[in-house]
């Protein structure tokens, strides 16, 4: 069924890009990611009960709004799973709710992070018109994830898993490179080179032509392979889709393999993989279970084509 999964990705890109304004249409220059990270200033609201939280963050591109949705675990000391959504995913907590629905008991606090410009569709379309705003978005998400991790550990959580799908998986890796403080990282359908998706795959049609013809700035901000190669990858537990057209399997697998990281594999594409909720659930639960055993899960999750 390779043709189906790859074809689904290609048709999605070919059709959807025609109804959306391109990314970076207002500019593809940006300060480095590290400068954006250093500029973020945010304050986490007090963590009360379950529900949605909103906060403001000051950045190099001005003040933006981010947030998160909290579902507390059965006890204060259980681990916290901090999950980041994909690009343009609405509502932002949708996929986590399908991966780990309430009917399935999970011995963990669950937090779904909302990146800036993901309050609604128009917010996203307007917000991501420049590369600088895109990188600022990533920087806010990384900073918010770390603030949440610290807050939950201060309230008794025993450990932390940072995860995300597609863009969210890339953001999880950025947190790994900037902070490296989580006990496990679970990038789903993602690797350390988001620039590849935007410049070298059929999904490049979502990016404005000037940014594609002058790709240096996009690569400088969104290709973090060099930093990843220099990092300690023992706590990184990725999941890739073998027929992924957006986050090409061979490209990202090579980066993980070079560090001796064995990725979990599903026989899906990018879009169909994001809907493989049972496989994604199994991987995240294995990551959480590995915390108790203090041994990272290394076996692949495989799913029929």
N, C-alpha and C positions, 0 to 999 in steps of 0.2 A: 504493500500500500504506500510505498514511498511516493509514487506519483500523486496520490491524493493529498498527503500532508504537505509536500512541497508546492503542489498546485494551489492549495488553499492559501498558503502564504503569498504566492505570486498574484493570485487574483485579488486578494485583500488589498495588497499594496497598489495594484493597478487601478482598482475601482475607488478606494477610499481617498487616495491622494487628490483625485479630481474634484472633491467637494470640500477640501480643507486648504486654507492658505498655508504656504510652505513655512517650515521652521527657518529661522534666521533671515527672514526676508528683509528685516530692517537693519541688519548688520551682522557680520561674522567676526568681529574683533572682540577680544575679551582679555581682561587681566588673567593671570594664571590662577588655577584652582586654589593653590595655597593662599594667594592674596584674598580670594573670596572667602575662604575658610576663616582667615584671620580677622576679617571684617564683620563676621556675623555676631550680632548681639541679640540674645533672646532670653526671656525669663519663663520658666515652666510654671504653669498655674498649679496650685495645690491639687494633689491627687485625692479626690474624694471617692465617690461611688462609680459604678459603671456608667458609660455614656461617652458623649463627644466633648472634646475640649478644643478651644481655639486660642491662638497666641499670635502676637506680632513679633517680627524679627527685623532688625535693622541690618541692611546689607549694602554692598557697593552700588546697587542699582536702586536704592531707596528702601522704604519700609514695605514689607510683604507680610502676608498672612499665611500661617500654616496651622496644623492641628493634628489631632490623633483621636482614636476611639479606643476605649479601654474596656476589657472584659476581665475582671479579676478572677484569679484562680481560687481553689477551695481553701487555701491557707496562705498566710503571708510569706512563708519560707519557700514556697515552690518557685521554680525558675520563671523568668519572664521571656517570652518570645516577642521580639519587636519586628514587625513585618512592614515592608514598604511596597507600595503598589507599582504597577507599570505606568508607562507614559500615556496620558490621556485616559486613564481608567476611572470611570464614574459609575457608582459612587466609589470612593477610594478604598473602602473596606469590603467591597463586594467579594473579591477573590478569596481573601482570608476567611470570610464567612462561609464560602462554599468549600474551601479546603478543610476548615475545622469548624463545622456547624455545631450549634449548641447541643444537638442530640448526641454528639460524640463527646464523652467526658475527656477532658484534657487537664492533666495535673500541671498547669502553668497559667500565669497571667498572660493574656493576649493583648497586644497593642498594635493597632493598625495606624501607621503614620500617614498623614496627608501632607504632601509636598506643597510648596507655594504654587499658585496658579492652577490648583486642582479643586477649587470650590465648585465650579461648573464648567460646561464646555466653552462658553465664551471667555471665561477667565483664562482658560488654558490657551485658546487661540490667540488672545491678545498678549498674554504673558510671555509666550515663548517665541516672540517675533525676533529676538536677537540672541546670539550666542552668549552674550554677557548675562542676560537674564536666565538662560538655561543653566549656566554654571553656578550662578547665585542660588538657583533653586536646589541644585545638588548640594551646595555648601550648607544651606539651611537644614536640609534633611539630615545630613551627616551630624551636624551640631545638635539637632533635636534628638536624634537617636542616642547620642552620648548623654545628653541631659536626662532622658528617660531612663537609661541604664543606671546612671548614678542615683536617681531618685528611687527606683525600685530596690536597688541594693541597700540604700539607706533605710528603707522600710522593711528590710528583712529578707528580700528575695535571695535565694541561694546562688543563682547563676543566671546567665543571659545568653540567648541565641539571637543573632541578628540575621534576618532573612529578607528576601524580596524576589519578585518575579520581573524579568526583563530589565527595564530601567531600575527597578527596585533591587535586583541582584547586583547591578553595577554600583548602586549607592551602598549596598552592604559591603562590597569590596573597598569602596572609598573609605568607609568607616574603619575597616581592617587596616588600611594603609595609614590613615591619619591618627587613629587612636589605638587600634589593636587590643581593646580592652574586653571584648566579648569572649565568652568561653567557646562559642562555636559561631561560624559564619556559614550560611546556607544560601548561596546565590543560585537561583532557579532560572534556567534558560538564559544564562548570562555569563559573561567573562569580563576580563579587565580592559577590553578594547571596544568601547561603545562607538568610537569613531568609525570602525570597520562597518558597522551596521548602517551608518549614515552616509558613508562615502563609497562603499564597495559592494553593496548588495542591492537587490531590487527595491529595498526600502529607502534607497537614496532619493527616490522621487518625492519623498516627504520634505526634503531639504532644498532650500532655494538654490538655483543654479550658481550664483556667484560664490556661495560657500563651498560648492562642490568643485568649481574650477580653481579656487584658491584654498586648498584644504588644510594648509599648515596650521591655522589657528584652531580648527576643529580637532585636529590630531593632537596639538599641544595640550588642549584642555581635556579631551575625552579618551585619549589612549594612554592608559597608566600601566602598560605592560612592563616597562622598565622598572618602575617602583615595585610592581608585584613580584618580579623576578628576584628583587633584593629583599623581599619580606620573608617572614616565617609563615609558611603556608600550612602548618600542621593542623590548625584549627579551621581550615577552609574545607567545606564539604559540599562541592557543587553538584548540581543536577543539570544535565544537558539533554537536548532532544536531537536524535540522530539525523532527522530530516529538516532541521531548522534552517530556514532561508534568511531570517533576520539576524540571528546570532549564530553564524555558521559553526556547525559542530566541529569540523576538522580544525578550524582556526583557533577556537577557544580550547579545544581538547589539547592541542599542542602546548599551550601555555600551562595548563594544569599538569600535563604529563612531564614537562620539563622540571617541575618541582616535586615530582613523585606523588602527586595528588591523584587518587583514583576517583573519577567522577561517577555518579549514578547516571544511568542512561534510560531514556524512554524512547520508544519507537514512534515518535510524533514529530510534527513540525512546530513552528513557534506558536501559531495561533491555536492549533489543536493541542499542543502541549500545555498551553496556559489553561486549557479546560480539562486536563487529565487530573482531576481533583483527587482521585484515589491514590495515584502515584505520588503527587505532590504531598499529600497528607502522610503517606508512609515515610517519605523522606524526612519531613519535618519532625514527625514523631520519633523516628530513629535518631535524629540529632538531639532531641530532648532526652530520649532514653539513654543516649551515650553520655550525657552529663552525670547521670546517677552511677553509671558503671565506670565513669572516668576513662572511657575508651571510645574514640570516634568511630562511628559506623563506616565501613568501607565497602560493603557489598552493593552492587548496582541494583537499582529498582528497574525491573524490566516489565514492559507491558506489550501485549500483542499488538501487531500493526492493525 
